[in-house]
Amino acid sequence: MKRYENLDHITNDKSFNDMRKWQRERKSKVKDLSVNIGQYPDKRIQEVQQNRSRTAYTWIGHSTFLIQMNGLNILTDPVWAKRMGFEKRLTEPGIALADIPDIDLVVISHGHYDHLDFPTLKKLKGNPQYFVPVGLKSLFVRKGYHKVKEFNWWESAEFGGLTVHFVPAQHWTRRSLWDINTSHWGGWIFESQQETYYFVGDTGYFRGFKLIAERFNQIDTVFMPIGAYEPEWFMAVSHISPEDSVKAFMELGASRFVPMHYGTYRLADDTGPEALERLLKAWDQQQLPKQQLKILLHGETIMK
């Protein structure tokens, strides 16, 4: 059975003793879990439902965005689950699943449960096409999904006037005891004649950002993870820190940074407010223009 790898053969191997060390550390930390990332007060749900002409994106939560480009409704890593393992969702999805419009395309970054939730997919409206990493199509077919195309890194396809590219990330995946890294992981780039959006997926900091910048020299908006980085000695290979996310953004030469992968599920020891605080501090230290950073609340829509 084929096993997929990161660039430079970087692995995420952690021992049972590493897990025990992390659990001991977690017990010793005092975290304020009472403050969560808020809901946008003036959601544009009806406008989003009817939109087939304007470019827009709406943060649902975690790594789930509704991206509207070229008259298409695209979902990234759709997860409306109320729980992730033993942890309850910290805040409601920005838009209820019942209020999402018909979906044309779903992209999946990798097979971890917080990025691939079949109970959510079952409830989607429309008859979407699924773009998935290589190795995942067979699982989709077993679940009854047949409009599925799988991609290796750097492969692309035309869809509804967009060119969609699958690009590297530094991560790993597993859904059972036996399938570790039997499918790949990565990010997705949506390229239209007007704009290019880059959904990073789940990643640690790696030299792949420079490779992506060489191939795509005008990225308009980057949807960049900033959470699940603590403890960094355990997480850094697979989950980028807020400081390194800013470094990656600068290497990409992109125009706008939209943070994600924080404040929805408690997957590590950091909290959503902590991730944002570190992001803002790193942004100021690099003296980047404030207008290039767009921090969204759940359910907030940016429409052009």
Backbone hydrogen bonds, N-H to C=O, Kabsch-Sander energy under -0.5 kcal/mol:
donor,donor_aa,acceptor,acceptor_aa,energy
4,Y,181,N,-3.1
6,N,10,I,-0.6
9,H,6,N,-1.5
10,I,7,L,-1.5
19,M,15,S,-1.9
20,R,16,F,-2.1
21,K,17,N,-2.4
22,W,18,D,-2.4
23,Q,19,M,-2.3
24,R,20,R,-2.3
25,E,21,K,-2.3
26,R,22,W,-2.7
27,K,23,Q,-1.7
28,S,24,R,-1.0
28,S,25,E,-0.7
29,K,25,E,-0.7
29,K,26,R,-1.1
31,K,29,K,-0.6
33,L,31,K,-1.0
36,N,34,S,-0.6
40,Y,298,H,-3.0
48,V,44,R,-2.7
49,Q,45,I,-2.7
50,Q,46,Q,-1.7
51,N,47,E,-0.9
51,N,48,V,-0.6
56,A,68,Q,-2.2
57,Y,302,I,-2.0
58,T,66,L,-2.0
59,W,300,E,-1.6
60,I,58,T,-0.7
60,I,64,T,-2.4
61,G,64,T,-1.4
64,T,61,G,-2.6
65,F,63,S,-0.7
65,F,76,T,-0.5
66,L,58,T,-2.3
67,I,65,F,-0.7
67,I,74,I,-3.0
68,Q,56,A,-3.5
69,M,67,I,-0.6
69,M,72,L,-1.1
72,L,69,M,-2.9
74,I,67,I,-2.9
74,I,72,L,-0.6
75,L,105,L,-2.3
76,T,65,F,-1.9
77,D,107,V,-2.6
84,M,87,E,-3.0
87,E,84,M,-1.7
89,R,82,K,-3.2
90,L,264,T,-3.2
94,G,60,I,-3.0
99,D,96,A,-1.6
100,I,97,L,-1.3
103,I,125,K,-2.2
104,D,73,N,-2.4
105,L,73,N,-1.8
106,V,129,Q,-2.7
107,V,75,L,-2.4
108,I,131,F,-2.1
115,H,112,H,-2.2
116,L,112,H,-1.7
117,D,78,P,-0.8
118,F,116,L,-0.6
120,T,117,D,-0.8
121,L,117,D,-1.9
122,K,118,F,-2.4
123,K,119,P,-0.6
123,K,120,T,-1.4
124,L,121,L,-1.3
129,Q,104,D,-2.6
130,Y,147,K,-3.0
131,F,106,V,-2.8
132,V,130,Y,-0.5
132,V,149,K,-2.4
134,V,151,F,-2.5
136,L,133,P,-1.9
139,L,136,L,-0.6
140,F,136,L,-1.8
141,V,137,K,-2.6
142,R,138,S,-2.1
143,K,139,L,-1.4
144,G,141,V,-1.4
145,Y,140,F,-2.8
146,H,144,G,-0.5
148,V,146,H,-1.6
149,K,130,Y,-2.8
151,F,132,V,-2.0
154,W,166,F,-3.2
155,E,152,N,-2.0
157,A,164,V,-2.0
159,F,162,L,-2.8
162,L,159,F,-2.2
163,T,191,E,-2.5
164,V,157,A,-3.0
164,V,162,L,-0.6
165,H,163,T,-0.5
165,H,189,I,-2.6
166,F,155,E,-2.6
167,V,165,H,-0.6
167,V,187,G,-2.6
171,H,169,A,-0.7
181,N,173,T,-2.6
182,T,179,D,-1.9
184,H,134,V,-2.4
186,G,109,S,-1.4
187,G,167,V,-2.5
188,W,199,F,-2.7
189,I,165,H,-2.4
190,F,197,Y,-3.0
191,E,163,T,-2.5
191,E,189,I,-0.6
192,S,190,F,-0.6
192,S,195,E,-3.1
197,Y,190,F,-2.5
198,Y,221,T,-2.8
199,F,188,W,-3.2
199,F,197,Y,-0.5
200,V,198,Y,-0.8
200,V,223,F,-2.1
204,G,170,Q,-1.8
204,G,237,V,-0.6
205,Y,236,A,-0.5
209,F,206,F,-1.5
210,K,207,R,-0.8
211,L,207,R,-1.4
212,I,208,G,-2.6
213,A,209,F,-2.2
214,E,210,K,-1.6
215,R,211,L,-1.2
216,F,212,I,-2.4
217,N,215,R,-0.5
220,D,196,T,-2.0
220,D,218,Q,-0.6
221,T,196,T,-1.5
222,V,256,R,-2.6
223,F,198,Y,-2.9
224,M,222,V,-0.9
224,M,258,V,-2.1
226,I,260,M,-1.9
227,G,260,M,-0.5
227,G,261,H,-0.9
234,F,231,P,-1.2
235,M,231,P,-2.4
236,A,232,E,-2.1
238,S,235,M,-1.4
239,H,235,M,-2.7
240,I,203,T,-2.2
245,S,241,S,-2.1
246,V,242,P,-1.6
247,K,243,E,-1.8
248,A,244,D,-2.6
249,F,245,S,-2.2
250,M,246,V,-2.2
251,E,247,K,-2.0
252,L,248,A,-2.1
253,G,249,F,-1.1
254,A,249,F,-1.1
255,S,219,I,-1.5
256,R,220,D,-1.4
257,F,292,Q,-3.0
258,V,222,V,-3.0
258,V,256,R,-0.5
260,M,224,M,-2.2
261,H,62,H,-2.1
267,L,265,Y,-1.2
269,D,230,E,-2.9
275,A,271,T,-2.3
276,L,272,G,-2.2
277,E,273,P,-2.4
278,R,274,E,-2.3
279,L,275,A,-2.2
280,L,276,L,-2.7
281,K,277,E,-2.0
282,A,278,R,-2.4
283,W,279,L,-2.5
284,D,280,L,-2.2
285,Q,281,K,-2.3
286,Q,282,A,-1.8
287,Q,284,D,-1.2
288,L,283,W,-1.9
292,Q,289,P,-1.5
293,L,290,K,-1.4
294,K,257,F,-2.9
294,K,292,Q,-0.6
295,I,293,L,-0.6
296,L,294,K,-0.6
298,H,38,G,-2.4
299,G,59,W,-3.4
300,E,297,L,-2.1
302,I,57,Y,-2.6
303,M,301,T,-0.6
304,K,55,T,-3.0
